[in-house]
């Protein structure tokens, strides 16, 4: 099996440090996808975030293997593939072959979550688990050694351009406490409705990486939007 040759990336939580920024390809211009991928390559972004939706787990259909493969062909940064699909275990190996460096599956979509996370790692990828808004972080208590990152959905998944749900802020804080208590170095990500007005608050709550779609690709200057997001963490008080 041919696995991704990109550096998978990811550092432990760094209070006060720059955020990891993962622009969401879902918000890119699909008529000019190579152009937008190359823009992210030149920017201060760290990963590409690739949302795969099946119209079953979430009420939208995005794209599958051909688009992931096309993004990978031009990308110079890791692909963080977010599977918003039922039975993700059926497709993990193929997404790894198509270029994923990170694969995130939903807790709500996996009957045997630990098995799927193990499968992702065995495919040579960083293993991530995503939690929908109604899912408490405590469901991860017994498997903190099985994943490399956790993605907190800050909207109801399925569509871009939504507004952040405020309940996600204390949820990120609670997850940070849970992971620190377990001695886990897993990264915490946030996804949905994020921009300069609210990203600092999520970072202050304990997030490490930020998925941003509309606020990047809808900006007049996407590269500057990425730069500002990356450096918008509130300074620590001495």
C-alpha positions as CSV (number, residue, x, y, z in Angstrom):
1,X,0.0,0.0,0.0
2,X,1.3,3.5,-0.9
3,X,0.9,5.8,2.0
4,X,1.1,9.6,2.1
5,X,4.7,10.9,1.9
6,X,3.8,14.3,3.3
7,X,4.9,15.0,6.9
8,X,1.9,14.3,9.1
9,X,2.6,17.2,11.4
10,X,1.1,18.2,14.7
11,X,2.7,19.4,17.9
12,X,1.6,19.1,21.5
13,X,-0.6,21.8,23.1
14,X,1.4,25.0,23.3
15,X,-0.2,27.7,25.4
16,X,0.3,31.1,23.9
17,X,1.9,29.7,20.7
18,X,0.6,30.1,17.1
19,X,-2.5,28.1,16.2
20,X,-2.4,25.2,13.7
21,X,-4.6,26.4,10.8
22,X,-6.3,24.0,8.4
23,X,-8.2,25.7,5.6
24,X,-11.3,23.7,4.6
25,X,-11.2,22.7,0.9
26,X,-15.0,22.6,1.0
27,X,-15.1,26.4,0.8
28,X,-12.6,26.6,-2.1
29,X,-13.5,27.5,-5.6
30,X,-13.9,24.1,-7.3
31,X,-13.6,25.7,-10.7
32,X,-10.1,26.8,-9.7
33,X,-9.2,24.1,-7.2
34,X,-5.5,23.8,-8.1
35,X,-5.2,27.6,-7.8
36,X,-6.7,27.5,-4.3
37,X,-4.5,24.6,-3.2
38,X,-1.4,26.4,-4.4
39,X,-2.5,29.5,-2.5
40,X,-2.7,27.4,0.7
41,X,0.7,26.0,-0.1
42,X,2.2,29.5,-0.1
43,X,0.4,30.6,3.0
44,X,1.1,30.2,6.7
45,X,-1.5,27.4,6.9
46,X,-0.3,24.0,8.3
47,X,-2.8,21.5,6.9
48,X,-5.5,21.1,4.3
49,X,-8.8,20.1,5.8
50,X,-10.8,17.9,3.5
51,X,-14.5,17.2,4.4
52,X,-16.0,14.0,3.0
53,X,-19.8,13.9,3.3
54,X,-22.1,11.1,2.2
55,X,-25.5,12.6,2.5
56,X,-26.4,10.0,5.1
57,X,-24.5,10.9,8.2
58,X,-24.9,14.5,7.4
59,X,-27.5,16.2,5.1
60,X,-25.0,17.1,2.4
61,X,-22.8,15.4,-0.2
62,X,-19.3,16.8,-0.9
63,X,-16.7,14.7,-2.7
64,X,-14.8,11.4,-2.5
65,X,-11.6,9.8,-3.6
66,X,-11.0,11.6,-6.9
67,X,-11.0,15.1,-5.3
68,X,-8.9,14.0,-2.4
69,X,-6.4,12.5,-4.8
70,X,-6.5,15.7,-6.9
71,X,-5.8,17.9,-3.8
72,X,-3.0,15.6,-2.7
73,X,-1.4,15.8,-6.1
74,X,-0.8,19.5,-5.7
75,X,-0.6,19.9,-2.0
76,X,2.6,20.5,-0.2
77,X,1.1,20.3,3.3
78,X,-0.6,17.4,5.1
79,X,-4.2,16.4,4.2
80,X,-6.4,16.2,7.3
81,X,-9.4,14.2,6.0
82,X,-12.6,14.4,8.0
83,X,-15.0,11.6,7.3
84,X,-18.6,12.6,7.9
85,X,-19.9,9.3,6.7
86,X,-21.5,6.1,7.9
87,X,-19.2,3.0,8.2
88,X,-16.0,4.9,7.8
89,X,-14.0,1.8,8.4
90,X,-14.9,0.7,4.9
91,X,-12.9,3.5,3.4
92,X,-10.0,4.2,5.7
93,X,-7.3,2.3,3.8
94,X,-8.3,3.9,0.5
95,X,-8.2,7.4,1.8
96,X,-4.8,6.7,3.2
97,X,-3.7,5.5,-0.3
98,X,-5.2,8.6,-1.8
99,X,-2.9,10.8,0.3
100,X,-4.5,11.4,3.8
101,X,-2.0,12.1,6.5
102,X,-4.7,12.5,9.2
103,X,-8.1,10.7,9.2
104,X,-10.8,11.8,11.6
105,X,-14.0,9.7,12.1
106,X,-17.1,10.6,14.1
107,X,-17.7,9.0,17.4
108,X,-21.4,8.9,16.4
109,X,-20.7,6.9,13.2
110,X,-18.5,4.2,14.8
111,X,-20.0,1.2,16.6
112,X,-16.5,0.0,17.4
113,X,-14.5,3.3,17.7
114,X,-11.3,1.9,19.2
115,X,-11.1,-0.6,16.3
116,X,-11.5,2.1,13.7
117,X,-8.9,4.4,15.3
118,X,-6.5,1.5,15.4
119,X,-7.2,0.8,11.7
120,X,-6.3,4.5,10.9
121,X,-3.0,4.2,12.7
122,X,-2.2,0.9,11.0
123,X,-2.8,2.7,7.7
124,X,0.0,5.1,8.6
125,X,-2.2,8.1,9.4
126,X,-2.8,10.2,12.5
127,X,-6.0,9.0,14.1
128,X,-8.7,11.6,14.9
129,X,-12.2,11.4,16.5
130,X,-14.8,14.1,16.0
131,X,-17.6,14.9,18.4
132,X,-20.9,16.4,17.4
133,X,-22.4,19.2,19.6
134,X,-24.7,16.9,21.6
135,X,-21.9,14.3,22.4
136,X,-20.1,14.8,25.7
137,X,-16.4,14.7,25.8
138,X,-16.5,12.1,28.6
139,X,-17.2,9.4,26.0
140,X,-13.5,9.5,25.2
141,X,-12.3,8.9,28.8
142,X,-11.4,5.2,28.4
143,X,-9.6,5.5,25.0
144,X,-7.4,8.6,25.4
145,X,-4.4,6.5,24.2
146,X,-6.1,5.6,20.9
147,X,-6.3,8.9,19.1
148,X,-3.9,11.7,18.1
149,X,-6.4,14.5,17.7
150,X,-10.0,15.3,18.7
151,X,-12.2,17.6,16.5
152,X,-14.9,19.5,18.4
153,X,-17.7,20.4,16.0
154,X,-18.7,24.0,16.8
155,X,-21.7,23.9,14.5
156,X,-24.1,21.1,13.4
157,X,-22.1,19.5,10.7
158,X,-23.0,19.3,7.0
159,X,-22.8,22.8,5.6
160,X,-20.3,25.7,5.7
161,X,-21.1,29.3,6.5
162,X,-22.9,28.6,9.8
163,X,-22.5,30.5,13.0
164,X,-20.5,29.1,15.9
165,X,-22.6,27.6,18.7
166,X,-21.5,29.1,22.1
167,X,-21.8,25.8,24.0
168,X,-18.7,24.6,22.2
169,X,-16.4,26.9,24.2
170,X,-16.9,25.3,27.6
171,X,-16.8,21.9,25.8
172,X,-13.3,22.6,24.5
173,X,-12.2,23.7,28.0
174,X,-13.6,20.4,29.5
175,X,-11.9,18.3,26.9
176,X,-8.5,20.0,27.5
177,X,-8.9,19.2,31.2
178,X,-9.8,15.6,30.4
179,X,-6.8,15.1,28.1
180,X,-4.4,16.8,30.6
181,X,-5.7,14.6,33.4
182,X,-5.1,11.5,31.3
183,X,-1.6,12.6,30.3
184,X,-2.6,12.7,26.6
185,X,-0.8,14.9,24.1
186,X,-3.6,14.6,21.6
187,X,-4.4,17.8,19.7
188,X,-7.8,19.6,20.0
189,X,-9.4,21.0,16.9
190,X,-12.4,23.2,16.4
191,X,-14.5,23.2,13.2
192,X,-17.4,25.5,12.2
193,X,-18.2,29.2,12.1
194,X,-14.7,30.3,13.0
195,X,-13.2,33.7,12.2
196,X,-11.1,36.4,13.9
197,X,-14.0,37.4,16.2
198,X,-14.2,34.0,18.0
199,X,-11.1,32.0,17.2
200,X,-9.0,33.6,20.1
201,X,-11.7,32.5,22.6
202,X,-11.5,28.9,21.4
203,X,-7.7,28.9,21.4
204,X,-7.8,30.3,25.0
205,X,-10.2,27.5,26.0
206,X,-7.6,24.9,24.9
207,X,-7.8,24.4,21.1
208,X,-4.7,23.6,19.1
209,X,-5.9,23.7,15.5
210,X,-8.6,25.6,13.7
211,X,-10.6,24.5,10.7
212,X,-11.6,27.6,8.7
213,X,-13.5,27.6,5.4
214,X,-15.6,30.6,4.6
215,X,-13.4,33.0,6.7
216,X,-10.4,32.0,4.5
217,X,-11.7,31.4,1.0
218,X,-14.4,34.1,1.3
219,X,-11.9,36.8,2.4
220,X,-10.6,39.5,0.0
221,X,-7.1,38.3,0.9
222,X,-7.1,34.6,1.9
223,X,-3.4,34.5,2.7
224,X,-3.7,37.4,5.0
225,X,-6.8,35.8,6.6
226,X,-4.8,32.7,7.3
227,X,-1.9,34.7,8.7
228,X,-4.2,36.6,11.1
229,X,-6.0,33.4,12.3
230,X,-2.7,31.8,12.9
231,X,-1.5,34.6,15.1
232,X,-4.7,35.7,16.8
233,X,-4.2,33.8,20.1
234,X,-4.7,36.1,23.0
235,X,-1.4,36.8,24.8
236,X,-1.0,35.0,28.1
237,X,-1.2,37.1,31.3
238,X,2.0,36.9,33.3
